[in-house]
């Protein structure tokens, strides 16, 4: 049981590192709060599937941001010199975050817009 709890401690430490070191993670945190507040203001108007879609979208963005940050940390550990392959790896990881954020924004629009207009 202790190892199980230690896993959560390590994960939370990673989350704090993400928020402390990554400006975009802090932007995602604000967006997450806005989504939760907007969804809560529509309570009980949102269907279960809409809550699920929003939760998955938010989770997708956080997962992408965490993986992008992990790639950046590892790449920086390998070398701080200009390396074209490391640049490609970082660019691809950053695209993953962009794709997740665009998908999440689309899901947010599909869920919220019909309730607002």
Secondary structure as UniProt FT lines:
FT   HELIX           2..21
FT   HELIX           23..41
FT   TURN            42..44
FT   HELIX           48..78
FT   HELIX           84..116
//
